[in-house]
Every structure is written in C-alpha cells, then in structure tokens.
Amino acid sequence: MWMRVDRVNTAKAALSRHGSKFHRACVNVTNEYALLIQNEARQLVPVDTGRLRAAIRNRVNDREALVTALIGVGNEVGSDVEYAAEVEHGHGPRNVEWQPLYEWALRKAKGRAKIAHKIAGKTFWRLRRVGRKARPFLRPAYDKYRGRYPKAIAAAARGVK
C-alpha cells in the first residue's frame, strides 16, 4: 500500500534547479514528517503484546515493508510485522487453528484456563463467521500530516538561497 504526498513532482523540479542546498532542506523536512507520522501511528495502533507498535519505524528507500506510506523524497513509515496489514485493513471470515488461539487466550487470561477457553471460543467462532474488522493506524497518521508536508517543503524551498 503506497500513500503519496501531493506536489512531490513540484519538489523534484525545484530540486533540480537549486541543487544540494534544497535537497538537504527537503531531506530534513521529509525526515521530520516521517518521524511525526511514525510517532502518531505508534499512538494509534491497537496494542496486545506491543510487538506491532515497537515494529513501526521510519526508514529510507526500503521497499520491503508490508504496510508502508511513501513520504516525499524517499522515506517510508510502516511495519514489517506479518500481521500489520491485517490490523490496518482487516480481513474476511477464515479458518483458524484452535491451539495457537488458545495459547494466545491463555496469555491474555494470565494462565487461567477456564477464562482462556471462553476467550478463545468466542474469538474462534467470530473469526470463522465474521472475520476481523479493520483498525487502521497508519492511514490516519499519514492523513493527519498529509496537508502540512507540501507546505513545509515549500517553506524549505523559500528558505534556500
């Protein structure tokens, strides 16, 4: 999933005219906004074990992330945790295995088997009949800063002499 920032082509055209100073300014603004989006996504992500939240990061020109947002000149914010896309987009009904689900429920119930069995049973049938609803965290974080980024690039361009 790619989310593009408006007016990136304008920034690239200005980059070719003004050289390395403008490039450095663009990189600084891009890094700043990537960090803002990363932090916002970490606040919005639903947390169970904390693994997904810890795996949300900002990196430059690495296209291996499963859930990514392209931010301007070449930064991406996302996570390479295998279930990140399912949390962001949800999924339809599917067959699930009982044992891993029960082990998860046992951890949630802090070792209480009766409660874990009840949690796992409800979750098992809900996943088989309905699926999992989307709980977006990356898209809302991106959308929050989407309109501000082109203005910041323009301000950086005006500051380059």
C-alpha positions as CSV (number, residue, x, y, z in Angstrom):
1,M,0.0,0.0,0.0
2,W,1.5,3.3,-1.1
3,M,0.3,6.7,0.0
4,R,1.8,9.6,-2.0
5,V,2.2,13.1,-0.8
6,D,0.8,15.8,-3.1
7,R,3.1,18.0,-5.1
8,V,6.2,15.7,-4.9
9,N,6.9,16.4,-8.6
10,T,7.0,20.1,-7.9
11,A,9.6,19.5,-5.2
12,K,11.7,17.3,-7.5
13,A,11.6,20.0,-10.2
14,A,12.7,22.7,-7.7
15,L,15.4,20.3,-6.5
16,S,16.9,20.1,-10.0
17,R,17.0,23.9,-10.2
18,H,18.5,24.7,-6.8
19,G,20.9,21.8,-6.2
20,S,22.2,20.3,-3.0
21,K,21.0,23.0,-0.5
22,F,17.4,22.5,-1.5
23,H,18.0,18.7,-1.5
24,R,19.3,18.9,2.1
25,A,16.3,21.0,3.2
26,C,13.9,18.5,1.6
27,V,15.6,15.6,3.3
28,N,15.4,17.4,6.7
29,V,11.7,18.2,6.2
30,T,11.0,14.7,5.0
31,N,12.7,13.1,7.9
32,E,10.9,15.4,10.3
33,Y,7.5,14.4,8.9
34,A,8.3,10.7,8.7
35,L,9.1,10.8,12.4
36,L,5.9,12.7,13.2
37,I,3.9,10.1,11.2
38,Q,5.8,7.2,12.9
39,N,5.0,8.6,16.4
40,E,1.4,9.2,15.5
41,A,1.0,5.7,14.2
42,R,2.5,4.3,17.3
43,Q,-0.1,6.1,19.4
44,L,-3.0,4.9,17.2
45,V,-2.0,1.2,16.8
46,P,-4.1,-1.2,18.8
47,V,-1.8,-2.9,21.3
48,D,-2.0,-6.5,22.5
49,T,1.7,-7.6,23.1
50,G,3.3,-4.3,21.8
51,R,5.2,-6.1,19.0
52,L,3.4,-4.2,16.2
53,R,3.8,-0.8,17.9
54,A,7.6,-1.5,18.5
55,A,8.0,-2.5,14.9
56,I,6.6,0.7,13.4
57,R,9.6,2.6,12.1
58,N,10.8,5.1,9.7
59,R,13.3,4.1,7.0
60,V,14.8,5.5,3.8
61,N,14.1,3.8,0.5
62,D,13.4,0.3,1.8
63,R,10.5,-1.3,-0.1
64,E,10.3,-4.5,2.0
65,A,7.7,-3.2,4.5
66,L,4.3,-4.8,4.3
67,V,2.4,-1.7,5.3
68,T,4.2,1.4,4.1
69,A,3.5,5.1,3.4
70,L,5.7,6.9,0.9
71,I,6.6,10.3,2.3
72,G,8.0,12.7,-0.2
73,V,11.6,12.3,-1.3
74,G,12.1,8.7,-0.1
75,N,11.1,7.9,3.4
76,E,8.7,5.2,4.4
77,V,6.8,4.7,7.6
78,G,5.5,1.2,8.3
79,S,5.9,-2.2,9.8
80,D,7.2,-5.5,8.5
81,V,5.4,-7.5,11.2
82,E,3.4,-10.2,9.3
83,Y,0.0,-9.2,10.7
84,A,0.3,-5.4,10.2
85,A,-1.7,-5.4,7.0
86,E,-4.5,-7.4,8.7
87,V,-4.7,-4.9,11.5
88,E,-4.7,-2.0,9.2
89,H,-7.2,-3.4,6.6
90,G,-9.0,-6.2,8.5
91,H,-9.9,-9.5,6.8
92,G,-12.9,-11.6,6.0
93,P,-14.0,-14.9,7.6
94,R,-11.4,-17.6,7.6
95,N,-10.5,-20.9,9.2
96,V,-8.3,-20.6,12.2
97,E,-6.4,-23.2,14.2
98,W,-7.6,-23.7,17.8
99,Q,-4.3,-24.4,19.6
100,P,-2.4,-21.1,18.7
101,L,-5.6,-19.2,19.5
102,Y,-6.0,-21.0,22.9
103,E,-2.3,-20.3,23.7
104,W,-2.9,-16.6,23.0
105,A,-6.0,-16.6,25.1
106,L,-4.1,-18.3,27.9
107,R,-1.6,-15.4,27.9
108,K,-4.4,-12.9,27.9
109,A,-6.1,-14.7,30.8
110,K,-2.8,-14.9,32.8
111,G,-2.8,-18.6,32.9
112,R,-6.5,-19.1,34.0
113,A,-7.6,-22.0,31.7
114,K,-11.3,-21.6,32.2
115,I,-11.3,-17.9,31.2
116,A,-8.8,-18.6,28.4
117,H,-11.1,-21.3,27.0
118,K,-14.0,-18.9,26.9
119,I,-12.0,-16.1,25.3
120,A,-10.6,-18.5,22.7
121,G,-14.0,-20.0,21.9
122,K,-15.7,-16.6,21.3
123,T,-12.7,-15.4,19.2
124,F,-12.6,-18.7,17.2
125,W,-16.2,-18.5,16.1
126,R,-16.1,-14.8,15.4
127,L,-13.1,-15.2,13.1
128,R,-14.7,-18.1,11.3
129,R,-18.1,-16.3,10.8
130,V,-17.3,-12.6,10.5
131,G,-13.5,-12.0,10.3
132,R,-11.7,-9.1,11.8
133,K,-12.7,-5.5,11.3
134,A,-10.1,-3.0,10.2
135,R,-8.3,-1.0,12.9
136,P,-6.3,1.5,10.8
137,F,-3.4,3.2,12.4
138,L,-1.0,4.1,9.6
139,R,-3.5,5.8,7.2
140,P,-5.0,8.1,9.9
141,A,-1.4,9.1,11.0
142,Y,-0.5,9.8,7.4
143,D,-3.7,11.8,6.8
144,K,-3.1,13.9,9.8
145,Y,0.2,15.3,8.3
146,R,-0.6,15.0,4.6
147,G,-1.7,18.6,4.0
148,R,1.1,20.1,6.1
149,Y,4.0,18.3,4.3
150,P,3.8,20.2,0.9
151,K,3.6,23.5,2.7
152,A,6.7,22.6,4.8
153,I,8.6,21.6,1.6
154,A,7.5,25.0,0.0
155,A,8.7,26.8,3.1
156,A,12.1,25.0,2.9
157,A,12.4,25.9,-0.7
158,R,11.8,29.6,0.1
159,G,14.4,29.4,2.8
160,V,17.1,28.2,0.4
161,K,19.3,30.9,-1.1
